[in-house]
């Protein structure tokens, strides 16, 4: 359904992309008739491939095929579903190098992070395999003699997954591996900025499903905002929609899905704060901040955006950070020595510069970096920037907003109470961290009167979550949870059962009737 013509990158052929007709997947690849989408390299600006997008009618074909497959898949015992998920995880292992390089080529994150993202996909598959024997319900005592009560979980249906460009494979895997284990089908709409990663990953896992007659479970529909994304929001065939993206778009998605009584998983913006107390180990603070603020060129939902530093340490921390930033190698993300690759596109570069200028207009001070990074040769057309450090106040509008770029705001705090107040004083609530050697400060940060985020860490940074814990946040972040812990429950429907094994028919609450 989509036509791609890829550049000369040898690893693309191993993923079935080079000279390949591809697109929405509904048990077979369909030829699509929608507009042509260009996939461009953020490192060079060059077109990697063209993809023909799905129309609304073609999207409907994908969902219909997924629905048919779901009708059969849900009857398969969960451990058998887990075995198929295990084989999908092994297929991703086999293609880890190529998949990681594809992420780097199309999204621009450094290749170490590309491989790390594929490892997340593998890890969540392993988690889902174990989960296939742990979809536990409850038994509960009944107040009525001769009665038994229990709670069980059933497959939900076809899950709509809308992913962002910054984690173009992992977020799909977080959702799909759990959904498949729970007995669901999936229809995936990837970001229009990263269509090839979706095609490549689908090509890796689909043969496993096809061998069992369930290829349509992994539906892929690359399309526009209304033909596919809008259709998914309004589609009653999708009882659950999982959305990753900005808070502004997340609110639109929430309204439309809730309007048809659909279920939601929202993973929206982050404005993550890292608190540095006066007793912090600065040798740990520095690398945690560096990776949190500069990793993925500041384009992670969990990127460190605000550094809330005890006023006695501000000058020392700034001095050490500036020296460390001067050593950051900006360049080709395929080069394993590079620490900071490009932003996703030119609009992201412009947004970063506008945020810096707006912060300066509010009274902020640019301490280091900012602006485009001049690159040689083929990289001259890429979207490279110099990571920035700014002195700012927490109430500035630019600090309150999330800019998807490597801008780190340094904000002084007086004590733990002040730090928590400022930390929580933003609309978003995804990830947070504190560096301290005082157990009292650490526990206060983790308490009900501490961080208001879905993730709160002590003596590690804001970025780099493991798949074992549920991932997600509060407030404008959306409140959804994906990946580990009991997030599997979002992909299933709960059913309470009461069984009367007596010869009487007593009513609950002791009601006498008739």
Secondary structure by P-SEA (a helix, b strand, c coil): cbbbbbccccccccccccccccccccccccccccbbbbbbbcccccccbbbbbbcaaaaaaaaaaaaaaaaaaaaccaaaaaaaaaaaaaaaaaaaaaaaaaaaacccccaaaaaaaaaaaaaaaaaaaaaccccccbbbbbcccccccccccccccbbbbbbccccccaaaaacaaaaaaabbbbbbbcccccaaaaaaaaaacaaaaaaacccccbbbbbccccccaaaaaacccccbbbbbccaaaaaaaaaaaaaaccccccbbbbbbbbbbccccaaaaaaaaaaaaaccccccccccccccccccccaaaaaaaaaaaaaaccccccccccccccccccaaaaaaaaaaaaaaaaacccccccccbbbbcccccccccccbbbbbccccccccccccccbbbbbbbbccaaaaaaaaaccccccccccccccaaaaaaaacccccccccccccccccccccccccccccccccccccccccccccbbbbbbbbbcccccccccccccc
